[in-house]
Amino acid sequence: MLVIETRLLHTFVEVVRTGSFAGAAKALSFTPSAVSQQIALLERATGATLFERSGRGVGLTEGGAALLVHARAVHARLEDAQAELGAIAELRGGRVRFGCFPSATHIFGAAAMLEFSELYPDVEVSFVDGEPYEIVARIQARELELALVFDVDEWSIGLDYDGIRVCDDGGVEYVELFDDPFLLVLPREHDLAACETVAISQLAGERFVGGLPWIPDFRRRCNLAGFEPQFDTSFRTTSLGSFQAFVAAGHGLTLIPELALTAVRQDIVVRPLQHAPSRHVKLGLPAGAYRSPATTAMIDCVERQVGKTWLSASTRARRASATQRGKRREASRPSSARAASRPGTPEIPPVGEVPAPLG
């Protein structure tokens, strides 16, 4: 029966991660000769040559690549065991590694981290910001305990914004939080700017600037409305502010998720779109992994901040927007009609309406 010491597997994984014996030695606080000796022991135990040496570092042999899959799995299971035993012993301290996509970081992700640190000052907290496909790859590699991510219908969360697959979609389990609707962004002088809400059928003949991942779902919805949308995908940027500038310059319309609209130019307007695509915002965690008390506490902090900072603020903004529109309509009526009307509270528009500051 094959017997392999776990410390040898750990050294092996570090050599792969760093690309050299010297890099692994530095990461593990070993000497390069100690790393070389451990790899030699591992090769004798397995009966296989694991690395090909070259002047630029080391590369995996076929046998090394096969062992790496199992070595990472063993490492992950041992981490789970260590975490669970620590929780059973009710040790203080520990850590939680938290990730987030940028627009969520701005609205409630950072606030959730602050709340957690104030409640549990003895727990080490680290943070990684990135796009969903980057974050999901880190979750799958067990580099994060949890992270805020989103997906969009008709689009794989493992694809980057050029449609290149970064990781697969498995190995992650989710806690659903809320849907973040895409809003229509158009020049202030556009005919549809006068509409309080725009139907997808009204967009036939319009040109759109933007990129993945919302295009496939939006195209499907336009097709259901009876037309094929026109896209200009020559603008390659991940900056939503840049897309606002292209819209203002007259290159076309675009869709931007409500969560990402923290600032809006004065020369554009934003309108709710009926049956618009949405980002499905959720917490991702390693599938099947032990969920530590610190991870559970961070989930609670995130859910509280979502309710406090985003969902409640969005409701207040919709009420303010409805009140402001009611005042504008009232001011535009003849004075005799205003005198004859009875005062009342304007109707709150449906969920997905844009907050007042957004145009």
Residue pairs with C-beta under 8 A, 6 or more apart in sequence:
2 45
2 46
3 45
4 42
4 45
4 46
5 41
5 45
6 74
6 78
7 38
8 38
8 39
8 41
8 42
8 45
9 42
9 71
9 74
9 75
10 28
10 75
11 24
11 28
11 30
11 35
11 38
11 39
11 42
12 38
12 39
12 42
12 50
12 67
12 68
12 71
13 68
13 71
13 72
13 75
14 23
14 24
14 27
14 28
15 21
15 23
15 24
15 35
15 39
15 51
15 58
16 60
16 64
16 68
17 23
17 24
17 27
18 24
18 26
18 27
19 57
19 58
20 57
20 58
21 32
21 35
21 36
21 39
21 58
22 32
23 57
24 30
24 35
25 31
25 32
25 34
25 35
28 35
39 50
39 51
42 50
43 49
43 50
46 63
46 67
48 61
48 63
48 64
48 67
49 61
49 63
49 64
50 60
50 61
50 63
50 64
50 67
51 58
51 59
51 60
51 61
51 64
52 58
52 59
52 60
52 61
60 68
72 141
75 142
76 142
76 286
76 289
79 142
80 289
80 290
83 94
83 290
83 292
84 290
84 292
86 94
86 292
87 290
87 292
87 293
92 122
93 122
93 123
93 124
94 123
94 124
94 292
94 293
94 294
95 123
95 124
95 125
95 126
95 294
96 116
96 123
96 124
96 125
96 126
96 145
96 146
96 292
96 294
96 295
96 297
96 298
97 125
97 126
97 127
97 128
97 143
97 144
97 145
98 109
98 112
98 113
98 125
98 126
98 127
98 128
98 144
98 145
98 146
98 147
98 298
99 127
99 128
99 129
99 130
99 135
99 138
99 139
99 144
99 146
99 147
99 148
99 149
100 109
100 127
100 128
100 129
100 135
100 147
100 148
101 129
101 130
101 131
101 132
101 135
101 148
101 149
101 150
102 129
102 131
103 257
103 259
103 260
103 262
104 148
104 150
104 259
104 281
105 129
105 148
106 262
107 259
107 262
107 309
107 310
108 302
108 305
108 306
108 308
108 309
108 310
109 148
109 302
109 305
111 305
111 309
112 298
112 301
112 302
112 304
112 305
113 125
113 127
113 301
115 301
115 304
115 305
116 123
116 125
116 297
116 298
116 301
117 123
117 125
119 297
119 301
120 294
120 297
123 294
125 298
128 135
128 138
128 143
128 144
128 147
130 138
131 160
131 161
131 238
132 149
132 150
132 151
132 157
133 157
133 158
133 159
133 160
133 166
133 167
134 166
135 144
135 147
135 148
135 149
135 284
136 147
136 149
136 157
136 158
136 166
136 167
136 169
136 172
136 284
137 158
137 166
137 167
138 144
138 147
139 146
139 147
139 171
139 172
139 284
139 285
139 286
140 167
140 168
140 170
140 171
140 172
140 286
142 286
142 289
144 286
145 285
145 286
145 289
145 292
145 294
145 295
145 298
146 283
146 284
146 285
146 295
146 298
146 299
146 302
147 283
147 284
148 177
148 281
148 282
148 283
148 284
148 302
149 157
149 174
149 281
149 282
149 283
149 284
150 180
150 279
150 280
150 281
150 282
151 157
151 279
151 280
151 282
152 213
152 214
152 217
152 277
152 278
152 279
152 280
153 217
153 220
153 277
153 278
153 280
154 216
154 217
154 220
155 212
155 213
155 214
155 216
155 217
156 165
156 169
157 169
158 165
158 166
158 167
158 168
158 169
159 165
159 166
159 212
159 213
160 166
161 211
161 212
161 213
161 238
162 212
163 212
170 287
171 286
171 287
172 284
172 285
172 286
172 287
173 284
173 285
173 286
173 287
173 288
174 282
174 283
174 284
174 285
175 282
175 283
175 285
175 299
176 280
176 282
177 281
177 282
177 283
177 302
177 303
177 306
178 281
178 306
178 310
178 311
179 278
179 279
179 280
179 281
180 257
180 258
180 259
180 278
180 279
180 280
180 281
181 257
181 258
181 272
181 273
181 276
181 277
181 278
181 352
182 214
182 218
182 255
182 256
182 257
182 258
182 273
182 276
182 277
182 278
182 279
183 255
183 256
183 257
183 258
183 261
183 270
183 271
183 272
183 273
183 276
183 354
183 358
184 192
184 198
184 203
184 253
184 255
184 270
184 271
184 272
184 273
184 276
185 243
185 244
185 247
185 253
185 254
185 255
185 256
185 268
185 269
185 270
186 192
186 193
186 247
186 253
186 268
186 269
186 271
187 193
187 247
187 248
187 250
187 267
187 268
187 269
188 266
188 267
188 268
188 269
188 359
190 253
190 269
192 198
192 202
192 203
192 271
193 269
193 271
195 202
195 271
196 271
196 272
196 325
196 349
197 271
197 272
197 273
197 274
197 349
197 353
198 271
198 272
198 273
198 274
199 225
199 273
199 274
199 275
200 221
200 222
200 225
200 273
200 274
200 275
200 276
201 225
201 226
201 227
203 222
203 227
203 229
203 253
204 222
204 225
204 226
204 227
205 227
205 230
206 229
206 230
206 252
206 253
207 230
207 231
207 232
207 251
207 252
207 253
208 218
208 229
208 230
208 231
208 232
208 252
208 253
208 254
208 255
209 231
209 232
209 233
209 235
209 243
209 246
209 247
209 251
209 252
209 253
209 254
210 231
210 233
210 235
210 243
210 254
210 255
211 233
211 235
211 236
211 237
214 255
214 277
215 231
215 233
217 277
218 229
218 255
218 277
219 228
219 229
219 231
221 275
221 276
221 277
222 228
222 229
232 251
232 252
235 242
235 243
235 246
235 251
237 243
240 256
240 260
240 261
241 263
243 254
243 256
244 254
244 256
244 264
244 265
244 268
245 265
246 252
246 254
247 253
247 254
247 268
248 265
248 267
248 268
255 273
255 276
255 277
256 270
257 278
257 279
258 314
258 352
258 354
259 279
259 281
259 310
261 270
261 354
261 358
264 270
264 357
264 358
264 359
268 359
269 359
270 354
270 358
270 359
271 354
271 359
272 349
272 352
272 353
272 354
276 352
283 299
283 302
285 291
285 295
314 355
317 355
317 356
317 357
318 348
318 349
318 351
318 353
318 355
319 348
320 355
320 356
321 349
321 353
321 354
321 355
321 356
322 346
322 347
322 348
322 349
322 353
323 346
324 356
325 346
326 346
330 338
330 341
333 341
